[in-house]
C-alpha cells in the first residue's frame, strides 16, 4: 500500500471549486512536485495534507491512517513555508528545537537533535545567531531543519525557494534533494518553476484549474505531455498548424512541406509541436526565415518564422560552426519521434 494517499480530494470556497477530484498515491521516500501556474490549486492541496484546510470531500491517509479530520499537530508532518516563518526572538538553535520543546523532549536529547540538524544543513556553528543575522538562504535552511527535527512522516515544502536569487536557489534545491534522499522522507514540493520540478523530482503532478492534468516522471512530463496545457506549460514548445493528408500512414502537410510521422493520426487538422532542441536546419522540411540568433553560452538559440508560427531552435555551441544569419531562408525538420501531435 502507498505511504501517502490523497483520495478524491475536493475543496470549494463558497461557490468556487479550487480543487476537483484530486487523487494521488505516493510511495514512502518518494519526492513529488506539484507544478502549475498561480491559482491552479497546488498550495490548497498541500494545505489539506498539512491540515490547515479541511477537504470538502475525499480522504487523506498516511501510512494507512486516515488523518483527514486530525489537527495539524496530530499528523506528524513537517512544513517549510515560502516566507521562512522563523521566530525572530529565538536563536537558530531555539528555532530548530522549538517543535521538540513543545513535544516535551528532554533538554539533553533536544540539544543533541538540534546539533544533528544543524550539521545536516551545513550550519553547525550558527546555533547562537538570530534569524536577522542570517542570509535568506541560511534562514531557509534553518526552516528546513526545524521542520525535520521532530522526525515527521511527511515533509511539505510550499515554494520554499521563490524568495531567493537564482544562484542560491540552485544550490539550496540540490541540498534539499540530497537531504531528502539521505533521510528517505516522503516529500511534496510545490513550485511554479519548471526547472526546479524537472531537476529534483521522482514524479511531477502538473496541475491546471484544480485538477491533475498529468502525473509522471520528469522525462514523461517533458517528452510525452498528455495534454495541450502540459505541453505548453512545461518547457518551450514550437507549434504548427498541420493538415493530416494520410491518417493511416501518418502523413501531414505544414506550410507546403510533407512530413511523415509513421503513426496513426486523426483526420482533419492537428497541431504539430516540437521542443527547441528537437528542431534543426536541414535540406528538406518546413520553409522558414531566420529572424534572430542569440548566444547563450552552451547553446545558440535561433529564432525563426514559418508562416504565422514563431519558432525557437537550440543548437549546442560548437566553436567555428557556421550559423544561419537573420534574414536567411532555411528549412526546418525534426526526427519523426520528436514531433508531438496535439488536438487543433
Secondary structure by P-SEA (a helix, b strand, c coil): cccccccbbbbbccccccccbbbbbbcccbbbbbccccccaaaaaaaaaacccccccccccccccccccccccccbbbbbcccccccccccaaaaaaaaaaaacccaaaaaaaaaaaaaaaccccccccccccccaaaaaaaaaaaaacccccbbbbccccccccaaaaaaaaaaaaaaaaaacccbbbbbccaaaaaccccbbbbbccccccccccccccccccccaaaaaaccbbbbbbccccccccbbbbcccbbbbccccccccbbbbbbcccccccccccbbbbbccccccccbbbbbbbcccbbbbbbbcccccbbbbcccccbbbbccccccccccc
